């Protein structure tokens, strides 16, 4: 009882409160705000997420807003305590490899040693477990055979209804890839030629049609937005190492319409801006996906 009283007395001081809040942020959960529409359908611009930071181990604690690590990387993997890795289909918060001082939220499309093909019809996955695994786990998906391997088209769309192509145009993102790299149809960019804009995937051809291919390095993850034709993701800047993984969304603390919230017409009606989406408040990610709110 004496210890409990001492702890309570300590926690009510300014110093104690700050330390407890920091410990919570470092090891339990932290809030993040979504400004973009890359996950629209599942998560929206204006959602403030409480992110569970112990989902994939414990990331090395960082000072909030400054993203300054307070401890060395003892394990050489960005985590104070290593844990399980993101599964295929998980929604993950992470630090992108090309922007060290920001956080992204995307869906994990592929894990290490998986292979991905991007065509005008969408994204194909070949799981590293092999063809028999593909036949068993993706038997209801359209399949593509390439290099003797089976690839499943858009493997998560049926289970996660927020995944979509907003413009209804399966070729839209492929054209973005080609636009970013005009020589992609004839040159597989390896980053050595400075005259060719860097892309994440290798240009290939399937049945005479342009496509892109990538095998995911071990302990890395291929992150894709659910709003497939409005997402800056691993197709353009590469896979994400485990050291950059932060956690997974837990609940929505707050959800407001921003000036780019087209579903609420806030993009054309200023009166709709900064209004609260009450139906999303305090919902878990699993509830949002189940009810497709």
Secondary structure, DSSP 4 states (H G I P E B T S, - for coil): -HHHHHHHHHHTSHHHHHHHHHHHHHHTEEEEE--SSTTTTTS-TTEEEEEETTTTEEEPPEETTTTEESS--TTSSSEEEE-PPPPTT-EEEE--TT-TT--EEEEEEE-TT-EEEEETTEEEEE-TT-HHHHHHHSTTS-EEEETTEEEEESTTTTT-TT-B-TTS-TTHHHHHHHHH-TTTTT----S--TTS---SSEEEEETTEEEEEEEPPTTEEEEE-SBGGG---HHHH--EEGGGEEEEEEEEEEEB--TT-GGGTTTT-GGGTT-B-GGGTT-BHHHHHHHT-
